Amino acid sequence: MHILRLLPILAFLLFFAFFTITSAQDSHLGSARVVFQTNYGDIEFGFFPKVAPRTVDHIFKLVRLGCYNTNHFFRVDKGFVAQVADVVGGRLAPMNEEQRTEAEKTVVGEFSDVKHVRGILSMGRYDDPDSAQSSFSMLLGDAPHLDGTYAIFGKVTKGDDTLKKLEELPTRREGIFVMPTERITILSSYYYDTNLDSCEEDRSTLKRRLAASFVEIERQRMKCFP
């Protein structure tokens, strides 16, 4: 009976902890959004520019250059990570000189106190902490053992349903990696700014209000000054 009485309290504490972590993450989010269109659905993510400014600049530039188009998720480990391949070796399409130059750059490790929980974006790297290039993971669960040793630079904002689809795909193990048996291709990508979208919506609303005001003024003019 005592355990049953504690269940609502435990549920509340878990919800409160989740809400607190989510709120803390959202406070780091900038206004830029990127969408990866995969053959299993779209995944949208945003950046933490104040947490990892150099990493964000690098990844966002790769996106703007179209480097992730025709790339793929080479690793899907259910409950752990879905990892995007390095663009130099992962793309189906050839790279131009500008793309390759940017993709081959390394980024200094920007480690923070942000936690590795589901939805977080975390850079891949080799043993050298400053060896990150273009590969990164989308967390599929909590991974506290990665905290402080891998650079977190953003989070998934939409598309968790797509990540769940990826988790259900058949896989095979190659060494430490759990890999999908079929290719998960990033068919294309695009980006937008939530602030600009908000302004566009405000402009549309203002135009509608001005048009309505004009109609009302004209109605009153015709009534009072026939």
N, C-alpha and C positions, 0 to 999 in steps of 0.2 A: 504493500500500500504506500509506503514511504517513497518508493521509486516512482510509482504512478503520479504521486503529487509533485515530484520533481520534474517530470517530463515537460510540462508547460514552461517552467522556468528555464530549463535547458534549451528548449526550442527558441525561446525569446533571446537568450544569450547568443545562440548561434546566428539568429537573424540580425541581431545588433552588431555582431562582429563582422558579418558579411556586408551590412549596410555601411559600417565605418570604413572598411577597406575600399569598397566601391566609391564612396564619397571622396576618399583621399586620392584615389586614382583619377577620378574625374577632375579634381582640382588641378592636376598636372596637364590636362589635355589642352593642346592648342586648337586653332580653328580649322587647320587643314585636314582633309579626309582623303584617303586613297581607297579605291575599290579594285580588288582582284576579281576578275570574272573567270571562274574555273568551269570545267566541264561537269562539275557537281553543284554549282551554284556560286553566288557572289559572297565575298567576304570584304567588309569595310573595316578600316582601322584608322586611328588617329595617332598623333605624335605627342611626346612629352618633351618639348623643346627646352625647358628649363632643367630637366633632369639629365638629358644627354644631348646637348646642342650640336656637337660635331657629328655624332651618329645620325641624328635627325636630318641634318643638312645633307649628309652623304646619301642616305637611303632615299630621301625625297628627290634628290637630283637624279639618282638612278631611275626612279619612277618617271620623272618628267622626260628623261631621255628614252623611255620605253624599254629599258633594259630587262624588265621582268616579263615582258610579253613573250610567249611561247616557252617560258621557263616552267618548272614543275615543283611539286612537293615530293622530295625523294624519300622522306621519312614520315611515317605516321605511327606513333607509339601510343595506343589508347590510354587515356588518363595521364599522359605525360606531355608529349609535344607533337605538333605537325610542323616539320621543318622544310623551309623553302631552300632549294638548291642554290649554290653559287652560280651566278648568271653566266660566268665565263664558260663553264662546262655544262650548264644545265639547259640552256636555250636550244630550241630546234632551229631558229633563224640565225643566220650569221650576224656578227656584230660589226658596226662601223668603228672607225678609229676613235671617235669621241666617246662612244659607249665603252669600248674596251679600256681606254685610258682611265675613265672614272671607276669602272668595275674592278680594276686591278689595284686601286688605292687601298691602303689599310687605314683603320681608324683606331685611335688610342682608346684603351678600355675606360669607359666612363661608368664606373661602378657606383651604385647608390644604395640607399636604404629602402627603396621601393621593393616590395615583395613579389616573388614569382608565384602568381596564382593564375587560375584559368583566365584566358583571354589576353594575358600580358604578351608583348612582343619582346624577344630577347635575342641579342646577336649571337650567332655562331662564331666560333674561333678555334684556333689550335692551342697548343700549350702556352704559347706566347700570349700574354693578356692584351697585347696591342696588335693582334693579327686578324681582327675582324675585317671582312670585306663586304660581301653582299648577301651571304646566307644568314637567315634568321629563323627563329622558331616562334610559333604561336602556341602558347601553353594550353594544354588540354586538361590540366589539373594543377594542384598545388605542388610546388617543387622547392621547398625551403633550402635544400642542399645546394641550390644554384644561387641563392641570395648573396649579393656582394662580390660574386666572382664572374658573373656574366652581365653585360650591359643591357639594361632595360631601357627601351626608347619609345614605347607606346603601348596601345591596347586595341583589341578588337572592339569596335563599336556596334557593328551589325554583322549577322552571318553566323551566329553560334549554331544555328540549325544546319548550316553547311559543314561546319567542323564536326558536328555529330554524325553526319553522313560519312565523312572521311574516316571517322573512328570505327565505323562498321564494315569497312572494306577489307577484303582478305589481304593478309600480309605474309611476309617471309622474313626470317632473321638472317642477317649477314653480320657476323661479329657482334658488336654492341648495338647495331642498328636494327630496328624493326621497320621494314620497308613495304610499301604497297605492291601487290603483284601486278597492278595495272597503273599506267601513267596518269597522274593527276595534273593536268596541264592548266597553267595560267594562260587562258586564251588571249586575254587583253587586260589592260588596266587603264584607269582614268583617275583624276583627282579633282577636288573642288574645295572651296572655302565656305565654311558654314556662316561666317560673318557676311560675306558677299551675298549668299543666298538669302540671308535675313533681310539685307538691304533691298534686294530685288522684290521680296515679298512686301516690304514696307512701301516700295514705290508703286507696286500694283494696287495695294490698298488705298494709297493716296490718290491715284488716278481714278479709282472707282468713286471715292468720296467727292472728288472735284467734279466728276461727271454728274453725280447725283445732285450736287449743289447747283451746277449750271442748269440742270433741268428744273429744279425748284425755283431758281431765280427767274428763269424764262417764264415759268407758269405764273409767278406773281406779277411779272411785268405785263404779261398779256391780260391779266385780270384787272390790274390797276391802271394800265395805260393802253387801252385798246386802240 
